[in-house]
């Protein structure tokens, strides 16, 4: 077995590896909680991107959501009157990019 051949060094490596992986997951969850906000014609549009859930709010009212693990690209939809709202969220290892469109015109990109 791997841990029996070189005792202490192998246990030390295993401990450091487990600690590194645990810290990586904690950092990923802390860093990846992002909020994007933009105002459009007196309405506040907000996108909240978390590791397991994406949320679209218009005027602080939840309009659309998506629960998914390991989503690379998600589109949330809503409307203000007759104008359609689309929020495109792209996720990376530790970050999110967000583009918000109103009636096909991009009004926000970050």
C-alpha positions in Angstrom: 0.0 0.0 0.0 1.1 3.6 -0.7 1.3 4.7 2.9 3.2 1.7 4.2 6.2 2.0 1.9 7.6 5.4 3.1 5.6 6.0 6.3 6.0 9.6 7.6 6.7 11.3 4.2 3.6 9.8 2.7 1.4 10.7 5.6 2.8 14.3 5.5 2.0 14.5 1.8 -1.5 13.2 2.3 -2.2 15.7 5.1 -1.0 18.6 3.0 -3.0 17.4 0.0 -6.2 17.2 2.0 -5.7 20.6 3.6 -4.9 22.1 0.2 -8.1 20.7 -1.4 -10.3 21.8 1.5 -8.9 25.4 1.3 -9.4 25.4 -2.4 -13.1 24.5 -2.1 -13.5 27.2 0.7 -11.8 29.8 -1.5 -13.9 28.8 -4.5 -17.2 29.3 -2.6 -16.1 32.6 -1.1 -14.7 34.2 -4.2 -17.4 33.0 -6.6 -20.4 34.6 -4.9 -20.9 37.5 -7.2 -23.6 40.2 -7.7 -24.1 42.3 -10.8 -26.4 45.3 -10.8 -27.5 47.8 -13.4 -30.3 50.3 -13.6 -32.5 50.5 -16.7 -35.2 53.1 -17.1 -35.7 53.4 -13.4 -35.7 49.6 -12.8 -32.9 47.8 -10.9 -31.8 44.6 -12.5 -29.6 42.4 -10.4 -28.0 39.0 -11.1 -26.7 36.9 -8.2 -24.2 34.2 -9.2 -23.3 31.5 -6.7 -21.6 28.1 -7.1 -24.9 26.2 -7.0 -27.5 28.8 -8.0 -28.0 31.8 -10.4 -30.7 34.3 -9.6 -32.3 37.2 -11.6 -34.0 40.0 -9.7 -35.9 43.0 -11.2 -36.7 45.7 -8.7 -35.7 43.3 -5.8 -38.3 40.7 -7.0 -37.0 37.2 -7.9 -37.9 36.7 -11.6 -35.8 33.6 -12.7 -33.4 31.2 -11.2 -31.3 28.2 -12.1 -29.9 25.5 -9.8 -27.1 23.6 -11.4 -23.7 22.2 -10.5 -20.9 23.0 -12.9 -22.8 25.3 -15.2 -20.5 26.9 -17.8 -23.1 29.2 -19.4 -26.6 30.0 -18.2 -29.3 32.3 -19.5 -31.9 33.8 -17.1 -34.9 35.6 -18.5 -37.5 38.2 -17.4 -39.2 41.3 -18.7 -39.9 44.9 -17.9 -43.2 45.7 -19.6 -42.9 44.5 -23.2 -39.1 44.5 -23.2 -37.4 41.1 -22.7 -34.5 40.9 -20.3 -31.8 38.2 -20.7 -28.8 37.7 -18.4 -26.0 35.6 -19.7 -23.7 34.2 -17.0 -20.5 32.4 -17.9 -18.6 30.7 -15.1 -14.9 29.9 -14.8 -12.9 28.2 -12.1 -13.1 31.1 -9.6 -15.0 33.8 -11.5 -18.2 34.8 -13.3 -18.8 37.0 -16.3 -22.2 38.6 -16.8 -23.9 40.3 -19.8 -27.4 41.8 -19.5 -29.5 42.5 -22.5 -32.8 44.4 -22.9 -34.7 43.9 -26.1 -31.5 42.4 -27.7 -29.3 45.4 -26.8 -26.5 44.9 -24.3 -26.7 47.3 -21.4 -24.2 45.6 -19.0 -21.0 43.6 -19.3 -18.6 42.7 -16.6 
